[in-house]
Amino acid sequence: MSSKWRVVYCRARQEGRARLHLLNQNYEVFLPLLRSRRRVRGHDRICIEPMFPRYLFLALDDHKHNWAPIRSTRGVVGLVRLGDQVPSVPPQLIEALKARHDEHEVIDLARDQHFAVHDPVEIAAGPLAGYRGLFDGASGSRRVRVLLEILNCQRRIEVPIEDIRRA
């Protein structure tokens, strides 16, 4: 029988610690991380945080692995249970999440946004936050062009892709 993915419940903000200690015990661990832009104390910051706060995935074989050390691992509360059963996660879900990772093993929400030319967008951050315009194309790996109506004429501006969202 092959390994099945199970869900581990972690202590608050200790998913990384739990991941590290489970890896040190030779378990196969998957902690999906997100890169997103957050406003912290009035400034935009790029944050890398768990996709599912307080949870991570662990590949376990019902007969091969000893499950006893998991609960006493630093950062871990225990395996997620439904009654006395430890449910498994469909492997397709894990593969789909892994496929979205970039070279740094992080899911970039901005990269997953796909805009077509002339899609309506809104600028969500920066000095032009709140303005609506039309997507005009990519101008680099992390920047895009947006057409804005300013003073009764269209202006093409460039903004980071993280600063726009669908209108």
matplotlib code that plots the C-alpha trace (Angstrom):
import matplotlib.pyplot as plt

x = [0.0, 1.4, 1.5, -1.6, -1.5, -2.9, -3.4, -1.4, -2.8, 0.0, 0.4, -0.3, 2.3, 4.5, 3.9, 7.5, 8.9, 6.6, 7.7, 11.3, 11.0, 8.9, 11.5, 14.2, 12.2, 12.2, 8.6, 7.5, 6.0, 4.2, 3.6, 2.0, 3.2, 1.7, 3.5, 1.1, 1.2, -0.1, -0.4, 1.5, 1.6, 0.9, 3.5, 3.1, 5.0, 5.5, 4.7, 5.2, 2.7, 1.1, -1.8, -3.7, -2.7, -2.0, -2.1, 0.4, 0.3, 2.1, 2.5, 2.0, 1.8, -0.8, 1.5, 5.1, 5.2, 5.1, 2.6, 3.3, 6.2, 4.0, 2.0, 5.2, 6.9, 7.6, 5.0, 2.5, -0.8, -1.8, -3.3, -6.7, -9.3, -12.9, -14.0, -11.5, -10.6, -7.6, -8.9, -6.7, -6.4, -6.9, -3.4, -4.8, -5.2, -1.6, -0.3, -2.4, -0.9, 2.6, 2.2, 1.4, 4.7, 7.5, 11.2, 11.2, 8.4, 6.0, 2.6, 2.6, -1.0, 0.0, 1.5, -1.8, -3.8, -4.3, -5.6, -6.5, -6.0, -8.8, -10.0, -11.3, -8.9, -8.7, -5.4, -5.5, -2.2, 0.1, -0.5, -3.2, -5.2, -8.9, -8.5, -10.1, -8.7, -8.1, -5.4, -3.0, -0.4, 2.8, 5.8, 8.2, 8.1, 6.5, 5.0, 2.0, 0.6, -2.8, -4.8, -6.3, -8.7, -7.1, -8.1, -10.3, -7.4, -6.1, -2.7, -0.7, 1.0, 3.1, 2.4, 3.6, 1.2, 0.6, -1.1, -3.9, -7.1, -10.1, -12.7]
y = [0.0, 3.5, 6.5, 8.7, 12.4, 13.3, 16.7, 17.8, 20.4, 22.7, 25.2, 28.8, 30.2, 27.1, 25.4, 26.0, 24.6, 21.5, 21.0, 21.2, 18.7, 16.3, 16.4, 15.6, 12.5, 11.4, 12.1, 13.5, 16.9, 19.5, 23.0, 25.1, 28.7, 31.9, 35.1, 38.0, 41.8, 43.1, 46.5, 46.5, 49.8, 51.9, 50.2, 47.5, 44.4, 41.1, 38.3, 34.6, 32.7, 29.3, 28.8, 27.0, 28.6, 25.9, 23.0, 21.1, 17.8, 14.6, 11.5, 8.4, 4.7, 2.9, 0.0, 1.2, 4.5, 4.8, 7.5, 7.8, 10.5, 12.9, 14.2, 14.9, 16.7, 20.4, 22.7, 19.8, 19.5, 16.2, 14.6, 15.9, 13.3, 12.7, 10.7, 7.9, 8.0, 9.9, 10.9, 11.2, 14.0, 13.3, 13.1, 15.2, 18.1, 17.9, 17.6, 20.6, 22.7, 21.5, 22.4, 26.0, 26.5, 28.6, 27.9, 29.0, 26.6, 29.4, 30.0, 33.5, 34.9, 37.7, 35.3, 33.3, 36.3, 36.1, 39.2, 39.7, 43.0, 45.5, 43.6, 46.1, 46.3, 48.3, 49.5, 48.2, 49.7, 52.6, 56.3, 55.5, 53.1, 53.1, 54.1, 51.8, 51.3, 48.7, 46.1, 46.9, 44.1, 43.0, 45.3, 42.9, 39.9, 41.7, 44.9, 45.6, 48.5, 49.9, 52.5, 55.1, 57.9, 61.0, 64.6, 63.4, 61.7, 58.1, 57.6, 54.4, 53.7, 50.9, 49.3, 46.1, 43.2, 42.8, 46.2, 45.4, 43.2, 42.6, 45.3]
z = [0.0, -0.9, 1.3, 1.7, 2.4, 5.9, 7.5, 10.6, 12.9, 14.2, 17.0, 16.0, 13.7, 14.1, 10.7, 9.7, 12.9, 12.6, 9.0, 9.9, 12.8, 10.8, 7.9, 10.5, 11.4, 7.7, 7.0, 3.6, 4.4, 2.2, 3.5, 0.7, 1.1, -0.5, -1.6, -1.2, -0.7, 2.6, 4.1, 7.4, 9.4, 6.3, 4.1, 1.5, 2.3, 0.4, 2.8, 2.6, 4.7, 4.9, 2.5, 5.3, 8.6, 11.3, 8.8, 6.8, 4.8, 5.7, 3.6, 5.7, 5.0, 7.2, 7.8, 7.3, 9.3, 13.1, 13.8, 17.5, 17.3, 15.3, 18.3, 20.3, 17.5, 18.2, 16.7, 16.1, 18.0, 16.3, 13.2, 12.0, 12.9, 12.2, 15.2, 15.5, 11.7, 10.2, 6.8, 3.8, 1.3, -2.4, -4.1, -7.0, -4.6, -3.4, -7.0, -8.1, -5.3, -6.0, -9.7, -8.8, -6.9, -8.4, -8.2, -4.5, -3.6, -3.1, -4.8, -6.2, -6.2, -8.6, -11.1, -11.2, -12.3, -16.0, -17.8, -21.4, -23.2, -22.4, -19.3, -16.7, -13.7, -10.5, -9.0, -5.5, -4.0, -4.6, -5.3, -7.9, -5.6, -6.4, -10.1, -12.7, -16.1, -18.8, -18.8, -21.7, -21.4, -19.6, -19.6, -17.8, -15.6, -12.6, -14.2, -16.4, -18.4, -17.6, -19.6, -17.3, -18.1, -16.5, -17.3, -20.3, -22.0, -21.9, -20.2, -20.2, -16.9, -15.6, -12.2, -10.4, -11.2, -7.5, -7.5, -9.8, -9.5, -11.6, -11.5]

ax = plt.figure().add_subplot(projection="3d")
ax.plot(x, y, z, "-o")
ax.set_aspect("equal")
plt.show()
